[in-house]
Amino acid sequence: MKVLVIGDIIIDKYIYGTSTRISPEAPVPVVTYTDEKTTMGGAALVFENLTSLGVDAELYDTLEDHSIKTRIICDGHYITRIDEDKDANSNAVLEGLKQADFSAYDIVVLSDYDKGTLDNARQIIKHINKFNCKVIVDPKRYAHDYEGAWLVKPNNSEYTKFEFDEWKGNIITTDADRSVSATIDDVDYTIPVEAVEVSDVTGAGDCFLAAFVYALTKGYGYEKCLQLAVTGSTESVKHSGTYILKETDIQKRIVFTNGCFDILHTGHLTLLKEARKRGDKLIVGLNSDASVKRLKGALRPINNVDVRREQLELIPYVDEVIVFDDNTPYQLIKDVQPDLIVKGGDYTVEEIVGHDLASVHIVPTVKGHSTTNLLETANENINYRT
């Protein structure tokens, strides 16, 4: 998917210093300058987060003067902010956008900071909709100004102030460290927010929006999109100043494997170890007892599902075990949405269930080590002794 970001580009400037005395002119600290940095904010911060997350994104630059927000940070403490606001020529922006072809984009993000770029948002949305793009808006004005948008994302104060309680379409409402509420395609969602020590809330909303759009481009369900968005905004507030998300900030690389794991042996352990090396989380799909009997015969499993699950959970390479009752784990793989499926070398890629849903890695089989071989050897020894 290809994403275009349109909106108010803001320059965030940080001036850092230290202080050892109070000014004789007023009860304020005298700050000794030590350093400064400049980063991009507003629509540009959404764009930078998207590209950092690996999304194919572009930023529409109106070439207008950009507003500047200068923050004074003294000994790690936020002292004050100085704003130099520059309003874009909204009519010139509208005329330029009405000439633009949006057919190359799947999603268009409108990041509105009320600096003029999106004063004509309703007309801009009307034009973009001709190209069947999903228009997602981070608003700073009344709900009716965004008529036709696929989704809007007001915060709690904007929801009331700008009459988004009357919005009839898709909507996400954020409320600082409280739960996120959303209605998308007539389904309601409530996503809890983890309580963390907040260092700086600058750009948290932009990180939320970027993480949500990232998840959409991955084809995830809306609940997972919202969860990753919450994770992104939560991660951003842990850092001082403007933060750019990395993919590892919001999503672990999930690896999946499955099997009966009836009698654990070297082959199993090798497979699980190699699988875990290839991601941040290893999920094991475990056949239920009934499923094992259908696949292996009436005398299997040797160990019931509770024993098999407990044994797997004791292995340090395994992060989660999920029991499934179907003959194959196809539906489970669809639900888990792993980044990688790992199986043993007795399969080809085409034979592996779920190869159409995720990438596949095959681990060479450890010769002579299988549950079947172990049972056959045990039976031979018993027969020999009797």
N, C-alpha and C positions, 0 to 999 in steps of 0.2 A: 504494500500500500504506500501511496505517496501523500505527504501532508504539506499543506501550505499554512503558514502563520501570518496573519495580518493584524496590525494593531499599533498601539502607542509604544514606541521604542524609548526606553529610559536609560540614562547613564547613571549608574550607582558609583559614587566616589566615596572612598573611605580615607579619612585622615587620622593617623594614629599618633599618640603622644603620651607623655608622662607628666605627672604634676607632683610638686612637693610643697606648694604654697597656695594661699588664697590671694586673689587680687585685692589690692588696697582700694580699688575703684568700685568694686561691687563684690558681694559674697559668692564669687564663682572661682573655680580653680584656674590658675595660670597653667596652660598646657604647653609643654615643650615638644615641638614637632620631632617625630622620629621616622615616620614612613607614611606612604600613602599608596593606594591601589585603586584602579578603576575597573569596574565590571559592567556588563550589560544587564539591564533589568526590563521589566514589563514584557512586551511581546518577544523581545530578543532573548529574555531569560527562558521563556517557554521553548523557543527555537533551540537554544543551546542545550537545554536538557534533552530535548528530543534527539538531537544529533548525537549527544553523548550516550544515549540509550540505544543507539544504532538504528533509529528511524530514518527513513529516506524523507527528509524534510527540507523545505525552503522558507526563507523569510522575505516577505514583501516589504521592501524599504521604500517609503514614500519620498525619500530624499529631503524631507522637512527637517527643521532644526529639532533636536531632541531635548527633552527636559532633563535636568541634572539634579540628582538628590545627593547632597554631600553630608556625610555623617562624621561626627567628631567622636572618636573613641579614645578615652583616656584611661590608661592602666586597666584596660579590659572592660571599662564601663562606658555605656552609651551616654554621651553628654548632651548632644543636641543634633538637629538635622536642619540643613539649609536647603531650601528648594528654589531652583531656577526653572520655573514652568515656561514651556514653549508650546503654544497651541498650533496644531497643524491646520493648514487650509483645507477644511473638510470638503468643500465643493471641488477643489482640484483633485483631492484623493478620490472622490466619487467618480469624477469623469475618467480618471485613469483606470479605475477598477472596472468601470462599465465597458471599457474597450478590451479588457483582459479575457483570455480564453482559459477556463478552469477545467477543461476536459482531461487534463493530465493528472488531476488530483482526486483522491478518494475522500479525504477529510480536509476541511478548511477550518482553522481555529481563529476565532476573532477574540483578541486579547485587548479588552477595552479598559483604559485607565483614565478616560474622560479628558484626554488631551487633544481632542479634535479629529483624530484619524477616523474614528467610527461614529461621528456625529450623525451620519446618514446610514446607520447600520441597517435599517429596514430595507432601504433600496439596494444596498450592497448584497444583503442576503437574498433578496428577490432575484438579482442577477446571477448569483452563484448557484442558486437552486435550478437554474436552467441546465446546468451541467451534471445534475444528479449527485452532487457532493453532499456528504454529511457536514453540516455547519454546526460547530460547537462554540458556544460563547461563554467567556468569563466577563460578566456584565458590570457596568458602573452607571446604568441609567434604567429608566422604567421598562418593565417587561414588554409593553406594547412596541417598544423601539426595536425589539428583536424578533418580531413576528416572522414566522417561517423557518426559524432555526430548528435543527434536529434536536439539540439539547442545550440547556443553559445551566450554568454552575454559579448561582449566587451564594454568598455566605449568609449567615443567619440574619444579620442586620439588613443586608440588601434584600433578603426575601420579604421582609415586612415593609421596609421603606419604599421599595420599588414595585410593590404589588405582585410579586411572583406567586403569592397564594392563589392568584387567579390564572396562573399559567396552565394551559391544557395539554402541553406536550411533555417530552422527557425533561427531567430536572434532577439535579444533584444539589443538595444543600449542605454546606459545611458549617461547623460551629466550633472553631478553635479545637480544644482538646476533648470535645464531646462527640458523640456518635454522628456519623455521616448518614443522612437520609437521602434516598433516591427513589424515583419512579421512572422506569425505563420500559417502554413497550408494555405499559399497563401492569407491570410487576413492581411491587414495593420491596425495597432493600433497606436494611439498617446495618451499618458496619461499625463495630466498636473501634475506638481509637485508644491505642496504648498510652498510658501515662508515662511521660519521660521528662527529664530535666531539660527545660527549654533554655537554649543559649541565645537564639535570635530567630524571630518569626519572619524576617525578610525573605520574600520569595516563596514562602511555603505554599501559597495558593497556586503559583506558577508550577512548582514541582508536582503538586497534586494533579494539575491538569495534564502536564506532560506525561506523567506515569500512567494516567488513565488512557490517553491517546496511544501511548506505546502498547498497552495491553490490547487495545482495540485492533491495532495493526497485526498483533499476534493471533487474532482470531479467538481470543478467550471469551468465555461467557461474561455477562455483565457483572455478576457478583465478584468474580476474580478480578475483573478490571477495577472495580471499586476498592477491593482489598489492596491491590498493588498501589493504587493512588494514595490510599491512606498510609501505606508503608513509606511511600516516597515523601509525602509531606512531613511525616513523623521523623524521618531521617534528616530532612533538611533543617528542622528547628534545633537539632542537636549541635549544629555548627554555627560559629560566629560569622556573620557576613553572608553574602550571597553564596549559595551552594549549588553545585552542578551535580546532578545524580549520575551514578554509574549503574549499569545493569545489575551488578552484584549487590547494590544497595536495596533493590526492591524485589529481587527474585533469585532464589537459589536455582542452580541447574539441577533438575530432577532426573535421576536415572531410575529405570524400572527393569526388574527381572521377575520371573515367576517360575513356579514349579511345585512339585509335591513335597520335596525336602523330607522324605519319609525317614530315612536313616542318614544323618549327616555324615559326610565323608570329605576327603581331601579335594575331590572335584568340586563339591559345593562351595567349600571355603575359598578355593582359588577363584571361582566365578564371582563370588560376592566381593572379595577383596579387589579384584580387577574392575568390577562394576563401580564400586565406591570411589575408586581413583578418578573416574571420569565425570564426576559431578560433585555437588555440594550436599545432596540428599539422595539416599538410596531407599526406594520403596520396593518391597518384595510382595508380589501377589502370591498367595498361598492357596492351593486347591483345598476345598473342604473335604471332609471324609467321604461324603456321597460322590463328589466329583472324582476323587481318587479311585473309588471302586468302579465307577463307570469307565475310567481310562485304563486301570491296571488289573482289574479283576476282583472277585469277591474276597480274596485273602488279603487285600491291601486296603488301607494302610496298616503298617505294623504299629506305628504310633498314631494316636488320635490327634485331632487338629489342635487341641489345647497344648499338648506336649510339643508338637512340631512348631507351633507359634512361639511358645516360651523359649525353645532352644534357639530359634532365629533371633529373637529379641535380645538374647544374651551375647550375640556376636557383635563386636564393636563396629563392624562395617555396615551394619543394618540400622537404618534410622526409623523405619516404620514397616509394619507387616499388616497387610489387608487380606482377609480371607474372602474368596469368591467361590460361588457354587456352580457357575457355568462350566461347560467343558473347556472353554477357552477364556482367556482374560481380556477379550476384545473390548467389551463394554467397560471393564475396569480401566483399561488403558485410555479409553475415550474420556472417562471421568477424571483420571489423574492428570492427563495431558503432559506426559513426561517429555523431556528434551531428547532423551536417548533410551533405547531399549537394548539391553545386553542379554545375550543368550550364549549357550555353549556351542562348541564346534561341530556337534552332530546335526546342526541345522544349516540350511542356506538362508540367505536374506529373504528370498521369496517365500520360504516356508515358515518364517517367523510371524506369528500372529501380531498384527499391529504395525507391520513394516510400512503400511500406507499412512500411518498416523504420526510416526516419529522416525528419526534416524536410528540406524541399527548398528551395533558393534558386536562382533562374534569373538568370544574368548576360546582359544584352542582347548579341546577336551584333554583332561588328564587321563592318559591311557590306563585302563584296568580299574578305574574308580567309577563305579556307578552302583546305585542301590540294587539293581538287578544282579550285577556281578557279585556283590556282597552276599545276597540271599542265595544265589546258586552255589557259591563257595561254602556257605554255612550248611546248606543241604547236603553237599557232597561229603563234608566232614562228618555230619551226623550219620549219613548212610554208611560211610567207611567204618565208623566206630561200632555201628550196630551189625 
